Amino acid sequence: MRIESDRMETGAEPNSVVFSGQVVARQGELTVYAETMTIFHLSQEEQEQLPPGDRRQLKKLHATGQVRVEAEEWIGTGDTMEYTETERRVLLAGNARAWQEGNLVTGQSITIYLDEGRSIVERGEDPEKRVRAFFYSGDDSPGADDEATPSPEPPTDEDEPAEPATNDNQPPPPADPEAP
């Protein structure tokens, strides 16, 4: 994993490192942008229990602050993100949004299982904040709706979905203070 940030320090928890300030982490096809990120490494004992030939060192990753995750086929945003290496699972929480092929799903949390190609979207405690999905096909595009306006930034609840632009080596866009 390659990580760039403004600051790095040893974490308070064993086998952890905290990165802060415009953090960008890359591993394979996955890129994570956040304000703060904590990396948890496998302990020596945990590494010794891995199958022969498995040289994995990352246990999990926790990111907060304008989190944006980009993978080959999808983009996700949220207030926080937890990535678990053994399950190859991404959990976006807090105003979570995920785009794939111009389609958008939103909810309080989105769990994406990278190796299984499946996801689970859940609503929060507020009954008014339900899961929302916008699907487009063929001639139907996000810009075709009267209320839809393509934008490089993730939409607010007032906007219809628009595919966000990719962030080649850029930190995530600033949060919209007007967004709920």
Number of C-alpha atoms within 10 A of each C-alpha: 10 9 16 16 19 12 12 17 11 13 14 9 10 11 15 19 17 20 24 20 16 20 24 25 20 16 11 9 9 15 21 25 29 29 19 23 29 21 19 20 18 16 14 10 8 12 16 12 9 12 8 7 6 10 10 13 16 19 19 20 21 18 26 20 21 20 26 28 22 19 16 10 9 16 23 26 26 26 20 22 29 18 22 17 14 10 13 13 18 22 21 29 23 17 21 26 27 28 23 15 12 18 18 24 18 26 23 21 23 27 20 20 17 14 9 10 7 9 14 11 22 17 19 15 9 8 7 8 14 15 17 14 15 14 15 13 10 5 7 11 17 22 15 12 11 8 12 16 15 19 14 13 17 25 20 13 12 10 13 18 30 22 23 17 12 12 14 7 11 11 19 22 15 9 13 11 6 6 10 8
